[in-house]
Amino acid sequence: MSVISFEKDRSVNGRSVRAGGAEQASSGFAGRILARAKRYLELSRAERELDQLDDRLLADIGLNRGDIRRMVWGTEAQR
């Protein structure tokens, strides 16, 4: 029967090994996914808010309806 150890550090073949490496990698991956999702939501909100402005207000800030998507999201390559 195997025994699973939940120590932070352990020794394998005389070398010190840090436990939790896979957990740290997955949290890094999850962190990147969460950051991208947050950024997407922020940009979506900005686009929606600009879309709700009337044409005169958009002209005051130097935009027209056709510019909103490009100004929020950038070029397709940057998306």
C-alpha positions as CSV (number, residue, x, y, z in Angstrom):
1,M,0.0,0.0,0.0
2,S,1.3,3.5,-0.9
3,V,1.4,6.4,1.5
4,I,0.9,9.9,0.0
5,S,2.8,12.6,1.8
6,F,1.7,16.2,1.8
7,E,4.9,17.7,2.9
8,K,6.1,21.0,1.4
9,D,9.7,19.8,0.9
10,R,11.0,16.2,0.7
11,S,14.1,14.4,-0.3
12,V,14.2,12.0,-3.3
13,N,17.5,10.2,-4.1
14,G,19.4,12.7,-1.9
15,R,18.0,15.7,-3.7
16,S,15.6,18.2,-2.2
17,V,12.3,18.3,-4.1
18,R,9.7,21.0,-3.6
19,A,6.1,19.5,-3.5
20,G,3.3,21.3,-5.2
21,G,5.0,22.1,-8.5
22,A,2.0,20.9,-10.5
23,E,-0.3,22.9,-8.3
24,Q,1.8,26.1,-8.8
25,A,1.8,25.5,-12.6
26,S,-1.9,25.0,-12.8
27,S,-2.5,28.2,-10.7
28,G,-0.3,30.1,-13.1
29,F,-2.3,28.8,-16.0
30,A,-5.6,29.4,-14.2
31,G,-4.4,32.9,-13.3
32,R,-3.6,33.7,-17.0
33,I,-7.1,32.4,-18.0
34,L,-8.7,34.5,-15.3
35,A,-6.8,37.6,-16.4
36,R,-7.8,37.1,-20.0
37,A,-11.4,36.6,-19.0
38,K,-11.3,39.7,-16.9
39,R,-9.8,41.7,-19.7
40,Y,-12.4,40.5,-22.2
41,L,-15.2,41.5,-19.8
42,E,-13.7,44.9,-19.3
43,L,-13.3,45.5,-23.1
44,S,-16.8,44.2,-23.7
45,R,-18.2,46.6,-21.1
46,A,-16.3,49.5,-22.7
47,E,-17.7,48.7,-26.1
48,R,-21.2,48.4,-24.8
49,E,-21.0,51.7,-23.0
50,L,-19.6,53.5,-26.0
51,D,-22.3,51.9,-28.1
52,Q,-24.9,53.5,-25.9
53,L,-23.7,57.0,-26.5
54,D,-25.4,59.1,-29.1
55,D,-23.6,60.2,-32.3
56,R,-23.1,63.8,-31.0
57,L,-21.3,62.6,-27.8
58,L,-19.2,60.2,-29.9
59,A,-18.2,63.1,-32.2
60,D,-17.3,65.1,-29.1
61,I,-14.7,62.5,-28.1
62,G,-13.5,62.1,-31.7
63,L,-15.2,58.8,-32.6
64,N,-18.0,57.7,-34.9
65,R,-20.0,54.4,-34.6
66,G,-17.6,52.6,-37.0
67,D,-14.6,53.4,-34.8
68,I,-15.9,51.9,-31.6
69,R,-14.9,48.3,-32.2
70,R,-11.5,49.1,-33.5
71,M,-10.7,51.6,-30.7
72,V,-11.8,49.1,-28.0
73,W,-10.4,45.9,-29.4
74,G,-7.6,47.2,-31.6
75,T,-6.8,45.4,-34.9
76,E,-7.7,41.8,-35.4
77,A,-4.1,40.8,-35.0
78,Q,-4.0,42.3,-31.5
79,R,-7.2,40.5,-30.4
